[in-house]
Amino acid sequence: MQTEPARPRHRDPGRRARILQAAAELAARRGFHAIALADIGAEAGIVGSGIYRHFDSKTAILIALLDRGMDRLQNRATEIAATATDDRQALSALVRDHIKVAIEDRTILAVYHREVHNLPEDDRRRLRRGQRLYVEEWVHVLAPLRRDLADAELRLAVHAAVGAIQSTLFYRAGLSDERLGDLLDTMAHACLGVDPAPIETISELKVTNS
């Protein structure tokens, strides 16, 4: 009797995304090194051993999680730089996109800040390099708007603005997402010393309730 050849197993991309989301939420609450693969599997609704179909270690999950967050910021920054009609519009779009990520993907950014130093050296350097390139996107569009600032001062202003936005990662103000977004927008632009571009000229900040 002839048997049919076994069908190859296909990895479910939705399952991979669930694993990453579960890892982010657990790590944000407890710290990445305090959780086990079994914890991540239970949070994602997956048998712990099933995780190995997508990741070969807990460190691999952390790397993939942080890569996803950095890629999201960099890809959108590149898109903004390519499509904005002027530097002020581009700067406000960068500010508002970072606010959107800080509110909607708070857990991933929080994990990055807490855990990046625990990565293998090569991965840590790669992510830090990506972070520096992302900051340079901001500096590039800020420089023509703040010709009174030296290079080091431009970078300080950008870091101050990003820091103001990311203050929400570790402090829950109890504000609605809309109000929080409005305040962070005002504060970040104040750090940069540039008036915000009108909302109607760029993508409006849209956030979902956390």
Contacts in CASP RR format, 6 or more apart in sequence:
PFRMAT RR
TARGET T0000
AUTHOR 0000-0000-0000
METHOD contacts of the structure
MODEL  1
MQTEPARPRHRDPGRRARILQAAAELAARRGFHAIALADIGAEAGIVGSG
IYRHFDSKTAILIALLDRGMDRLQNRATEIAATATDDRQALSALVRDHIK
VAIEDRTILAVYHREVHNLPEDDRRRLRRGQRLYVEEWVHVLAPLRRDLA
DAELRLAVHAAVGAIQSTLFYRAGLSDERLGDLLDTMAHACLGVDPAPIE
TISELKVTNS
9 53 0 8 1.000
11 53 0 8 1.000
11 54 0 8 1.000
15 44 0 8 1.000
15 46 0 8 1.000
15 53 0 8 1.000
15 54 0 8 1.000
16 54 0 8 1.000
18 44 0 8 1.000
18 45 0 8 1.000
18 46 0 8 1.000
19 40 0 8 1.000
19 41 0 8 1.000
19 44 0 8 1.000
19 46 0 8 1.000
19 51 0 8 1.000
19 54 0 8 1.000
19 55 0 8 1.000
19 61 0 8 1.000
20 61 0 8 1.000
20 64 0 8 1.000
20 65 0 8 1.000
20 68 0 8 1.000
21 44 0 8 1.000
22 40 0 8 1.000
22 41 0 8 1.000
22 43 0 8 1.000
22 44 0 8 1.000
22 45 0 8 1.000
23 32 0 8 1.000
23 35 0 8 1.000
23 40 0 8 1.000
23 43 0 8 1.000
23 61 0 8 1.000
23 62 0 8 1.000
23 65 0 8 1.000
23 111 0 8 1.000
24 65 0 8 1.000
24 107 0 8 1.000
24 108 0 8 1.000
24 111 0 8 1.000
25 43 0 8 1.000
25 107 0 8 1.000
26 32 0 8 1.000
26 35 0 8 1.000
26 39 0 8 1.000
26 40 0 8 1.000
26 43 0 8 1.000
27 35 0 8 1.000
27 62 0 8 1.000
27 65 0 8 1.000
27 107 0 8 1.000
27 111 0 8 1.000
27 114 0 8 1.000
27 115 0 8 1.000
28 106 0 8 1.000
28 107 0 8 1.000
28 110 0 8 1.000
28 111 0 8 1.000
31 111 0 8 1.000
31 114 0 8 1.000
31 115 0 8 1.000
32 58 0 8 1.000
32 62 0 8 1.000
32 111 0 8 1.000
32 114 0 8 1.000
32 115 0 8 1.000
32 118 0 8 1.000
33 115 0 8 1.000
33 118 0 8 1.000
35 58 0 8 1.000
36 58 0 8 1.000
37 48 0 8 1.000
37 51 0 8 1.000
37 58 0 8 1.000
38 48 0 8 1.000
40 48 0 8 1.000
40 51 0 8 1.000
40 58 0 8 1.000
40 61 0 8 1.000
41 47 0 8 1.000
41 48 0 8 1.000
41 50 0 8 1.000
41 51 0 8 1.000
42 48 0 8 1.000
51 61 0 8 1.000
55 61 0 8 1.000
55 64 0 8 1.000
59 119 0 8 1.000
59 120 0 8 1.000
62 111 0 8 1.000
62 115 0 8 1.000
62 118 0 8 1.000
62 119 0 8 1.000
63 119 0 8 1.000
63 120 0 8 1.000
63 123 0 8 1.000
65 108 0 8 1.000
65 111 0 8 1.000
66 108 0 8 1.000
66 111 0 8 1.000
66 112 0 8 1.000
66 115 0 8 1.000
66 116 0 8 1.000
66 119 0 8 1.000
66 127 0 8 1.000
67 127 0 8 1.000
68 108 0 8 1.000
69 101 0 8 1.000
69 105 0 8 1.000
69 108 0 8 1.000
69 109 0 8 1.000
69 112 0 8 1.000
70 112 0 8 1.000
70 127 0 8 1.000
70 130 0 8 1.000
70 131 0 8 1.000
70 134 0 8 1.000
72 101 0 8 1.000
72 105 0 8 1.000
73 97 0 8 1.000
73 98 0 8 1.000
73 101 0 8 1.000
73 134 0 8 1.000
74 130 0 8 1.000
74 133 0 8 1.000
74 134 0 8 1.000
74 137 0 8 1.000
76 97 0 8 1.000
77 94 0 8 1.000
77 97 0 8 1.000
77 134 0 8 1.000
77 137 0 8 1.000
77 138 0 8 1.000
78 137 0 8 1.000
80 90 0 8 1.000
80 93 0 8 1.000
80 94 0 8 1.000
80 97 0 8 1.000
80 137 0 8 1.000
81 90 0 8 1.000
81 137 0 8 1.000
81 140 0 8 1.000
81 141 0 8 1.000
84 90 0 8 1.000
84 93 0 8 1.000
84 141 0 8 1.000
84 202 0 8 1.000
87 141 0 8 1.000
87 142 0 8 1.000
87 144 0 8 1.000
87 145 0 8 1.000
88 145 0 8 1.000
88 194 0 8 1.000
88 195 0 8 1.000
88 197 0 8 1.000
89 197 0 8 1.000
89 201 0 8 1.000
89 202 0 8 1.000
90 141 0 8 1.000
91 138 0 8 1.000
91 141 0 8 1.000
91 142 0 8 1.000
91 145 0 8 1.000
91 192 0 8 1.000
91 194 0 8 1.000
91 197 0 8 1.000
92 189 0 8 1.000
92 196 0 8 1.000
92 197 0 8 1.000
92 202 0 8 1.000
93 197 0 8 1.000
93 202 0 8 1.000
93 203 0 8 1.000
94 137 0 8 1.000
94 138 0 8 1.000
94 141 0 8 1.000
95 161 0 8 1.000
95 165 0 8 1.000
95 185 0 8 1.000
95 188 0 8 1.000
95 189 0 8 1.000
95 192 0 8 1.000
95 196 0 8 1.000
96 185 0 8 1.000
96 202 0 8 1.000
96 203 0 8 1.000
96 204 0 8 1.000
96 205 0 8 1.000
97 203 0 8 1.000
98 162 0 8 1.000
98 165 0 8 1.000
98 188 0 8 1.000
99 165 0 8 1.000
99 181 0 8 1.000
99 184 0 8 1.000
99 185 0 8 1.000
99 188 0 8 1.000
99 205 0 8 1.000
99 207 0 8 1.000
100 205 0 8 1.000
100 206 0 8 1.000
100 207 0 8 1.000
101 109 0 8 1.000
102 109 0 8 1.000
102 165 0 8 1.000
102 166 0 8 1.000
102 168 0 8 1.000
102 169 0 8 1.000
102 184 0 8 1.000
103 168 0 8 1.000
103 177 0 8 1.000
103 180 0 8 1.000
103 181 0 8 1.000
103 207 0 8 1.000
103 210 0 8 1.000
104 207 0 8 1.000
104 208 0 8 1.000
104 210 0 8 1.000
106 168 0 8 1.000
106 169 0 8 1.000
106 210 0 8 1.000
109 166 0 8 1.000
109 169 0 8 1.000
110 169 0 8 1.000
110 170 0 8 1.000
112 127 0 8 1.000
113 166 0 8 1.000
113 169 0 8 1.000
116 124 0 8 1.000
116 127 0 8 1.000
116 128 0 8 1.000
117 124 0 8 1.000
119 127 0 8 1.000
135 155 0 8 1.000
135 158 0 8 1.000
135 159 0 8 1.000
135 162 0 8 1.000
138 158 0 8 1.000
138 161 0 8 1.000
138 162 0 8 1.000
139 151 0 8 1.000
139 154 0 8 1.000
139 155 0 8 1.000
139 158 0 8 1.000
142 149 0 8 1.000
142 154 0 8 1.000
142 157 0 8 1.000
142 158 0 8 1.000
142 192 0 8 1.000
142 194 0 8 1.000
143 149 0 8 1.000
143 154 0 8 1.000
145 192 0 8 1.000
145 194 0 8 1.000
146 153 0 8 1.000
146 154 0 8 1.000
146 157 0 8 1.000
146 192 0 8 1.000
146 193 0 8 1.000
146 194 0 8 1.000
149 157 0 8 1.000
157 191 0 8 1.000
157 192 0 8 1.000
157 193 0 8 1.000
158 192 0 8 1.000
160 191 0 8 1.000
160 192 0 8 1.000
161 188 0 8 1.000
161 189 0 8 1.000
161 191 0 8 1.000
161 192 0 8 1.000
162 188 0 8 1.000
164 184 0 8 1.000
164 187 0 8 1.000
164 188 0 8 1.000
164 191 0 8 1.000
165 184 0 8 1.000
165 187 0 8 1.000
165 188 0 8 1.000
168 180 0 8 1.000
168 184 0 8 1.000
173 180 0 8 1.000
174 180 0 8 1.000
175 183 0 8 1.000
177 207 0 8 1.000
177 208 0 8 1.000
177 209 0 8 1.000
177 210 0 8 1.000
178 207 0 8 1.000
181 205 0 8 1.000
181 207 0 8 1.000
185 196 0 8 1.000
185 205 0 8 1.000
186 196 0 8 1.000
189 195 0 8 1.000
189 196 0 8 1.000
199 205 0 8 1.000
END
